[in-house]
Amino acid sequence: MYALYYSPGTASMVIHALLRETGAPFTLQPVDFERKAQHGADYLRLNPAGMVPTLIVDGAPVQESAALILLLAERHPEAQLAPPPGDPSRADWLKWTVHLSSHLGALYRTWFYPGDLGLDDYPDAMRDALRARIEAVFEYIEQHLAAHGPYLLGERFSSADLQLTMYMRWSRKMPRPATTWPRLNALAHRVTARASWTAMCEAEGLADWAPAPL
Ligand SMILES: N[C@@H](CCC(=O)N[C@@H](CS)C(=O)NCC(=O)O)C(=O)O
């Protein structure tokens, strides 16, 4: 039995959806951001960074969404979240999992948390630069999908598509939402139609985003 410490619509979304993909039993443990519970002593014992997600695996807390994606794919090969070791597309899957987290994830972290840099907000020039970097990653992925889509690994769905769709959703209030890139939008249509995504959104009370019409 897993336990997922989560907050609706945050980096825990992908882990929540992946748990549903596996069919494994899990409980949802809300972390109340309104009350800053992520910085409380009880939660910091599970996740010293004071962030979600944290997943309790065999009784021990594990942090970092990319690590959890890799771990769940490894522990549940039957769910086919990833190409198995030795498969020619395994390296691509590893690449995308890390790329999405270290590029999009890190850029979004900076975008949403100026406090990490000791700022209340960004000067316009810095916000514009961050926005351009996020858009450049979406453009890079769009070009990849144009050549090798419709999923990140071609015809084969993987956990990386769920991870990407979560990051796409986070752009919904940005000047250029990710759904304005047509191949990204088409990928999001496929992913948001999955039972795991719809059940995750229902459980987290997320009804404020859908891909653009095709
Ligand atoms: N690198 C981490 C980033 C996690 C992260 O930034 N989580 C945010 C929500 S999306 C959070 O917990 N924010 C609360 C806070 O920093 O106080 C991961 O991917 O797991």
The ligand as an SDF file (V2000), in Angstrom:
LIG
                    3D

 20 19  0  0  0  0  0  0  0  0999 V2000
   11.6990   18.9050   -7.8740 N   0  0  0  0  0  0  0  0  0  0  0  0
   10.5010   18.6910   -7.0980 C   0  0  0  0  0  0  0  0  0  0  0  0
    9.7040   19.9710   -7.0940 C   0  0  0  0  0  0  0  0  0  0  0  0
    8.4450   19.8400   -6.2830 C   0  0  0  0  0  0  0  0  0  0  0  0
    7.7470   21.1670   -6.0750 C   0  0  0  0  0  0  0  0  0  0  0  0
    8.2400   22.2510   -6.4080 O   0  0  0  0  0  0  0  0  0  0  0  0
    6.5150   21.0780   -5.5020 N   0  0  0  0  0  0  0  0  0  0  0  0
    5.7630   22.2750   -5.2300 C   0  0  0  0  0  0  0  0  0  0  0  0
    4.3640   22.1530   -5.8140 C   0  0  0  0  0  0  0  0  0  0  0  0
    4.3890   22.0040   -7.5670 S   0  0  0  0  0  0  0  0  0  0  0  0
    5.6170   22.4460   -3.7250 C   0  0  0  0  0  0  0  0  0  0  0  0
    5.5860   21.4850   -2.9940 O   0  0  0  0  0  0  0  0  0  0  0  0
    5.5070   23.7020   -3.2690 N   0  0  0  0  0  0  0  0  0  0  0  0
    5.3160   24.0470   -1.9140 C   0  0  0  0  0  0  0  0  0  0  0  0
    6.3890   24.9460   -1.3890 C   0  0  0  0  0  0  0  0  0  0  0  0
    7.4800   25.0360   -2.0040 O   0  0  0  0  0  0  0  0  0  0  0  0
    6.1710   25.5370   -0.3330 O   0  0  0  0  0  0  0  0  0  0  0  0
    9.6940   17.5310   -7.6880 C   0  0  0  0  0  0  0  0  0  0  0  0
    9.5980   17.4640   -8.9190 O   0  0  0  0  0  0  0  0  0  0  0  0
    9.1730   16.7010   -6.9320 O   0  0  0  0  0  0  0  0  0  0  0  0
  1  2  1  0
  2  3  1  0
  2 18  1  0
  3  4  1  0
  4  5  1  0
  5  6  2  0
  5  7  1  0
  7  8  1  0
  8  9  1  0
  8 11  1  0
  9 10  1  0
 11 12  2  0
 11 13  1  0
 13 14  1  0
 14 15  1  0
 15 16  2  0
 15 17  1  0
 18 19  2  0
 18 20  1  0
M  END
$$$$
